Amino acid sequence: MFKKIEIWILYLTIIISIFLVLGYGVLVRQGIEGTTSTGNFSIKFLTDPAVYIARLPERFLKNIGNDQRVNDPWDNQRYFWQNKTAFTGDPLDNETYLLLSRYEESLGEFIVELIDLRTFKVEHTWNPDIKLINSMVDTSNPEFALLNVDRTEDRYRIWHPYLNPDGSLIFHGAATPLIKIGYCGELLWQNQEERFHHAIEVNSDGDIWVASHMYPYGSMEKYVGNEVESYLDDAVTKVSQDGKIIYTKSVSELFIENGLKNRLFNSPPRSDPIHLNDIEEVEEDGEYWKKGDIFLSLRNQSMILLYRPSTNKILWIGEGPFFAQHDVDILNDHQISIYNNNFLETNLGWDTGFADGYNEMIIYDFSTDEFSNYLEEAVADQEIITANQGLAQILSNGDLYMEETYYSRALYFNADGALKWEYVNITPEGNVYPIAWTRILFEAEDIAMIKELIRSKTCDN
């Protein structure tokens, strides 16, 4: 009798186990496909943990050896990851340079290279000592408490480096101090008053425009509390060439003072409602702006602002055929360009969002109040789909440079739309590693500066 009971218990255990496995599989499938809710009914509290557990082996395998690697067997393989060399295509005829920030596998860290695009030859390399630089940061400051966890030398990405005439570089590591190093990599200064992030732009006076996370929150504390990371209050920040902050303005305060408070605190609540990713200063008076005005690109508002710091007034709110955009540039006295990521946040899919088509280069004309799409077919043919980040530059001759950051690719189009060359940060073994906001240098003053640096500067190492 007891043996029969034991057999039935065994059968029952097997049946229950099968149903549990099948049920778990259903939860994982539903979680990945996003079919987890209808109306007010939701089973995400079951599906989200199930998917997370199911993907633990993937996370483990991806982090074996090097967690900077972009391509791996678990991800969709982009077609250009089959390239045999980093550069493919034809060099340029006109003297132009690329300031390339990339992860170098052999060193296990990021470096910055100055590349002559007529030959694809590396003319100079910067390799800052990030371990030393980080050791000088006050990690008792709660803003930098995790610096030596999240921004160790092998994880630190050198973002959007800017090259000064003396060969020095200005950069940050995304939510790190702002740093200036010399031509040979020596630390000149670092500003750790705030955490700096995204694009770095320098005006004609040499002042540095860069976004920062403002903390403590000041007047915003009554709305968002006082914990680090509970709210990202992006600030418009100007820094001098000797590393001193000479202007800062909370974008949250800017919104409230200009009647846009509803844009910050609508439903559902967001800890990052702004996401400032680019600041561009107007250098000359014109019909639509004045010298000293600035354009701001706010990713999570899908909005471009024209703001006048001298009066604290928003002059123009740009919303249109773009989503989660990056990199606003002033083209002339009546046009701006916008890198349109075309990324929609939805309740579908593992990443809760997707690119609605491909990235685009949008031009807005103030004189006609119209948007247009620059080299639309040529860009679409290359299937550029970085969900976040990304940057682009329309050169004075009409050529177009674009960076598809998430997939470690840069592209150069002729003015007629023909793809001139393509770059992928790929090793001979086929491993793809990150790039972090490159910079195309093509103006006459850029060329003269680089020629002088190459002629006059040397490094012992």
N, C-alpha and C positions, 0 to 999 in steps of 0.2 A: 504493500500500500504506500509506504513511504517512498519507494522507488518511483511509483507512478506520479506521486506529487512532485518529486524532484524533476522528473521528465517534463511535467506540465510547466513547472516554474522555468525550466530551461527554454521550452518553446515560447513561453510568454515573454521571457527576457529577450529572446531573439527577435520576436515580433515587435516588441516595444523599441528595441535598438534600431530595427529597420525603419520604423516610423519616425524615430528621432532623427536618423540620418537623412531620410527623405525630407522631413520637415525642415531640417537645417539647410539642406540643399535648396529648397524652395525659398527660404528666407534670403539666402545669399543671392539667388537668381533675381528675386524681386528687388533686393537692395541695389544690385548692379544696374538693373534695367530701369530702376526709378519708379516702378509701379507700386508705390507703398502707401498712397493716400488717395482718398476721394472725398471731397467736401471737407467736413471737420473730422472725418475718421482717418486715422493714421496708424500704421504699424512700424514706423521708423524706429521706435524704441526697441523693437526686436531685430529689424533688418540691419540697422547700422552696426550694432555690435557683432552680428553674424558675419557681415562683410569684412569688418576690421580683422576678426580672427582668421577668416579664410585667406586674407592677404598677408598674414604674418610671414609665411615662408618666402613670399616675393620680396618683402622688405628685408628679410634676413639675407637672401641671396644677392640682392642688389647692393648690400653694404659690405659684402665680402671683398676685401682688397681695396676698394676705393669708392666712396659714396659720391664722388664728383662726376663719375662717368654718366653720360647722358643716354647712350644707347645700351640696351640689354635685351635678352630674349623675351622678356615679359612685355615689352612695349611694342607698339606698332613701329615698324622700321621705315623711316623716311627714305625715299629713293636715292637722295643725294648722299646718304650715309654709305653708299657703295663706291663713292669716289676713291680713287687710288692715291691722289695727292691733295694737299690742302687747297691750293689754287688750281682751278681749271678754267680754261678759256684763254683769252689774249690779254697781254699787258696793255696799258694805256700808252698813247702817243704823247699826251701832254704830261708835264711833270706834276705829279699828284702823290700824296703820301697817305698812308693809313696808320693811325695810332691804335694798335690792336691790344686789347686786354684779354688774356686767355689763360686757361689752365694748361700747364706744361707737365705732361705725364712723367717725364724723366726726373723732374725736380720735385714733383708732388706738391706743387703750389702754383699760384698765379704769377705771371710776369706781364710786362708791357713791352711791346715791340714797335719800333718805327720802321715801316716798310715802304720802300720805293715801288710804286705801282707801275712803273715802266719796266721793271725787271723782276718784281716780287722778291727783291733782296732785302734782308733785314739790315738796316743801317745802324741801329742801336737798340739795346735791351736794358730795361730797368728791372731790378729784382730786389725790392725792399725787404728788409729783415722784419717781417711781421711779428715774429716772436718777441723781438726786442721792443718793437713799437708797442705791442700790447702790454708788455711788462711795465710800461710807464703810465698805464691808465689806472685811475683810482677805481678799483672794482668794489669798494665799499659804497660807491654811488649806486643806488638800486637800478639806475638806467644801464649800467655796465656790469651788473652782477654775473651775467652769463657770457661775458665777452670771451673768456678763455675756455668756454665750452662750444659756443656756436661759431666763433670766429678765430679758431686756431689756425695756424699757418696753412694747414692743408685744406681748410674749409673757407678761408678768407678769399672773397672775390673782390678784385680791384675794380671799382665801379667808375665808369665814365671818366677816365683820367684826362686832365687838361694839361697841355704842354705850354709852359711859359717861355719867353724869349731867352732866358738864361739856361734853359734845359731842365729846369725843375718841373716836377709833376705834382698836381693837386688831385687827390682822390679820397674816397672813403670805402668802407666795406659793407655798406648798407646797414643803417642803424648803428654806426660806429662813430668815433671821433673823425673829424676832417683832418687830413694829413697832407703835408708838403714834404717831398723828398728832393734831393739834388740830382744832378745829371748822373752821378755815379751811385745813386741809391741811398745816400746818407740822409738821415732824418733831419729836417730843418725845423719843423714844428708840428704839433698836433693840437687841435682845439677840441677839448672834451667837455665843453660847457653844455652841449646838446648832442643828440644822436642825429647824424646827417644821412641823407639818403637821396637816391635818384639822380637826376641830371645835374651836371656842373656846367655853368656858363659864366663867362668872364666878360665884363663890359670894356669899353674903350679906355676907361681909367684904370683898368686892372683889378677892379673889385669883383668878387666872386659871388654869384647868385647860386644858392643851393637850398633845397628843402631840408627842414629839420623837424624832429618831434619835440614839441614844446612840453617841458615838464620842469617844475610843478605846473599845474594847469591854470593857476591864477584865477581870473574871474570865472573861468569855466568850471571850477571845482564844484560849485553848487549844483551843477547839472550832472557831472560825470564822476564825482568822487575824487579820491586822491591816490589811487593805486596805479603804479606803473603798468602800462599795457592795457588797463581797463578801458582806455580811450586814447586814440591816436589823434592828437591835436597838431596837425601839420602847421608849420610856420614858414612864411616867406623870410629868408635870411640872407643878409649880405655880409660877407666877410672880407677883410682887407688882406693884402698880400703878405702881411706879417702875422696873419692868423687871428685877428681881433674881430669880434662881431660888431658891426657898425650900424646894423638895422635888423630888426626882427618884428614880425607881425603875425599873430595867430590868425589862421584862416577862419577858424570858428568864430572868433570875435569880429573879424571882417564881415562874415555873413550876417551876424546878428545886428551889427551896426549899419548894415545896408538893407535891412528888411528881409533877409533870407533865412531867418531862424527856423522856419518850417522845413527847410531843406536838410537840416541837421537832425531834427528830432521827430521824424515821422515814423510810421509803423512799417516793418518791424524795426526795433532799435538796432543801431549798428555801432560797433566800437571803432570803425574806420570809415566814416561817412564821406571823407574828403579825398584822401590819397593823392596829394600833390606830387606830380612827377616831373614837372618842367617849369622853369621860370625864364622868360625871355624879355630883356630890357629893350625899350625903344631908344634908339641912339640919335634920332633926328626928329624935329617937329614936322608934322604933316597935317593933312586935312582931317584925318581920323584919329590922330593921337598926338601926344607931345613927348619930347625928350624926357626920359625918366619914368614914363608909364611902363607897366610891365604886363605881359601876357602870362596867365597861369593856366596850366593844364590840370584839371581835377578829374582823375580817372573814375572814381566812384560816384561822381555826379554826371559823368559823360558831358562835361561842360568845359568850355574855354572862357576865361574871364579876361577882360581888359581893365586893369586896375590902376588908379592913380594914387601912389603912396602919399604924395604931398597934400592931398585933400581927403584921403581915406574914402574915396568914392569909386564904386564900380561903374565904369563907363559903358560897358557892353557885356552882355551875356550871350555866349555862342553855344547854341544847341542846334543839332541838325542831324544829318545822316551819318552819325558816328557813335560808337559805343566803346566805353573803356579805353579811350584814346590815350596816346602818349606823344610827346615830342612836338610841340608847336614851334614853328619857325616863322620869322618875318621875312617875306620874299622881296617886297618892294614897298612903295609908299601907299599901297592900297590892298595888298594881298598877303595872306598868311597860309602856311601849309600845316596839315594835321596828320599824324600817323594814326589811322583808324584801325584799332585792333578788331573791331567788329565782333566783340565778345559779349555774349548775352548770359546773364545769370538767370538760371531757371531752377525748377525743382526736379529736373530730369538728370539722370546719369550720376556716375561716381563722383565727378568733380563739380556737380551742380551747375554746369554751364557748358557752353560750346560756342565755337566760332560760327557765325551765321554767314557762311561763304568764306571769303579770304580777307586778309588784311588789305588795306587800301591807302593810297596817298590822296588826301582830300585837300582841295584849295578853296578857301573862302575869299571872295572879292567884296570888299567894303563898298566899292563904287556902284556895284550892281545888286548887292545883297543876295548873291547866288553862290551855291556850292558846286564844284565840279570835281571830277575824278581824274587824276593825272596818270597817264600811261596805264589806263584801266586794264586793257586786255593783256598787255605785257606782264603786269604784276600778277594778274589772275592765273596766267599760264604757268607761273612758277609756284603756285599753290602755297603762298606765304600765309602761315596760320598761327603765329605766336599769339597765345591768348592774352598774355600780359607782357609788359616790357616792350621791346622793339623801338627802333628809331629810324629816321630817314632824313635825307638831305637832298634837295634839288639844287644842283650846282648852277653857277652863273651861265654855263653854256647849255643848260637844259637837261644834262645828264642826271640820272637819279641813282642815289646810293641808299640801300635799305639793309637793315639788320633784323633777321628773324631770330631773336635772342634765344628763345626756349630750345630751338633746334640747332643752335651753334652755327648758323649760316649767315653770311653777308653776300649781297648781290650788287652788281654795278650794271645799270642799263644805260645805253646810249640814248640820246634825246629822241631818236626814232623808235625806241622801245626794244631794240635788239639787246639781248643779254651779252655783255662784253666779257665779264668774268664772274666767277662764283668762288667763295671761300667757305670751307668747312673746317672746323678745328678737329681734324681727324689724324690719327697716327697711322704709320704704315701697316700696323696690325688690324686696322679697322675700328679702333676705339675712338669714340667721339666724346669730347670734353667741352665744358662751358666757355662761352665768351661773355663779356660783361660791359656792353655799351662802348662800342668802338667809335672812332672819330675820323672823318675824312677831312684831309687838309689840302685845300686847292687854291685858296686866295693867294694873290701875289705876295702879300706880307708873310703868309705862312711859308711859302717856298723860300723866300729870302731868309727867314729865320732859321729854317732847317739847314739850308746850305751853310750858313755861318756856324751853326752848332757842329755839323759834321766836320767843317774845316778846322775849327778852333778847339773843340773839346776832346779830351781823352780821359780814360779811366785806367788805373793800374790793373784792375781785375776784369 
